[in-house]
Amino acid sequence: MPQLNPAPWFAILVFSWLVFLTVIPSKVLAHTFPNEPTLQSTEKPKTDPWTWPWH
């Protein structure tokens, strides 16, 4: 049964982990968010009362 021979499967496992550990972290660390958050001012905004009639 060929699946009991560990030589090719172990090489595939090691190669896939090398890809995961070299390519994917650099892609994740290079990710930038499309909209950077801006700092809010400490002043409270002036709010106007609701002036619509309720009828």
Secondary structure, DSSP 8 states (H G I E B T S, - for coil): -GGG-HHHHHHHHHHHHHHHHHHHHHHHHT---SS------SS------------
